[in-house]
């Protein structure tokens, strides 16, 4: 079986070339052909020695993912559905803006975290994607868009690992993919422009800070443990205090001087003024007053039938944001993009052969009654 060269970062490709009796500079040439030029035909890599090209034909290949469908939004957003085999398919989304082009990439076929408000989580989990399957989404999108827009220039300036899956639960495949994105011989993206989003896998946050620190976004979505336990089940393993400690540790190595907290606005669930005030207290007083340097990105919920949840009204979102802003916390409200093609935040679903009995788990979650925030406040005062 031949090796798919999309599975290798530059160091991995150099090791592969060494096995073929080739020097590192040949790996660099090959890496540039694949990622900067989008080439998969070894015969077209004309500055490689013919002997190397013949070896590559025997021992290697460059295989992207086949596109099952493409949908174009009225706002310019493009969503692709990629076949990853065995009945599984994953989605990637390109979001164009005046000053940047952002690609949202999937890391797993499905997701085992099971957040209440996420369409992917309601599909369950099948498997991790390989490094090559993660990189292939960027490889395809970048070179498709150059042809589509008739430009030789780089189109994708930002990558967010916010598609299907929890990236930090696929750590061994994620890190080489990130290194390929960052490598000047690959896509040359800035560490500040590559963002990993996590629901809070604390041990892997610590490892990422050492192995490949990029911008970090944390899916918070609640200001207290009882509420977050219900919305983000992983919180039962890594509660908020432990998560915020990990955020502060990550900041020591991060390319940005703040953590982005993502907060999905759910009508009547986590969007009251009391919730906003609890958030202010949480990020200001954590770690005995040290706090957490952060910004909040408030995300309008994108409803789907199985969620049983509703989007917070726009005035409620603005009032919530004002409380955070008045406390001196940088806060933005995410502009919904691609919702007419189900490409907005929380809507990516693809096709997943679930191995986790997700319907049973979510049914159990729905039997939990969310404790009113006023009761929580009262209990905190009594304590």
CORHULIN-V119871 format. One line per field, one symbol per residue. psi: psi as a letter, one per 40 degrees, with the letter a starting at -180 (. if undefined). A space follows every 50 residues. Layout:
psi->???
This chain:
psi->hihheeehaddddddddddefiidddddddddddddefhehddegeeiid ddddddddeiihhaiihdihhhideeihhihhheifeiiiiihhhhidei hhhhiieigahedfidehdddeeahdiiiiddddddddddddddddddef ieihdheihhgeahihdeefddddddddddddhdebefiideehhhhief gddddddddddghaihhhgceieidddddddgdedddgiddddddddddd ddeieifihhhhhhhhhedfeiddddddddddedeiffedahhiihhhhh hhiidedeiihhidddddddddddddeehhhihhhhheeeffeiheehda hhgheefddddddddeehhhhidddddddddd.
